[in-house]
Each structure stands twice: as C-alpha cells, then as structure tokens.
Amino acid sequence: MDIISNALEFEQRKQSFKTTSERIEASREVKNLILSLNKIYKEEKDPEIMDLMKRLTVIKQKIEKRLKGRP
C-alpha cells in the first residue's frame, strides 16, 4: 500500500508548480500514480481507491491545462 500513501502525500502537497519542468514532472508523477492505483483497483475493487484516482485525475487535468496554455 506504499502507492496509496504516495498518492495521498502527492494530493496533500502544495500545488504551486512555477516552472514548466516542474509541471511536466508533476504531470508524469501523477500519471504514474494513477496507473499504479488502477492496477490495484482492478484486483481489490475498493471504492476509496477509485475516489483517490478521481481526485488525482482532477489535479492532473489542472496541471495539463496550465501546460498547454491559452490558444
């Protein structure tokens, strides 16, 4: 359950990514966490894991929106 604790720690971390490289690293990190949680969820079917994945997905979408910039 180390992945779950890492995901919870990432969620609680201050989300102020000032540089583009920090945003890219954060996006990759949260993507890996979501994929790892998904593997666990497939085996256990725990709704709390699904909720955690949804919250992380929202954070990931915000980071990626910021990366893409305005058209």
Protein Blocks (a to p, Z undefined) as FASTA:
>chain_A
ZZmmmmmmmmmpccddfbfklmmmmmmmmmmmmmmmmmmmmmnopaklmmmmmmmmmmmm
mmmmmmnopZZ
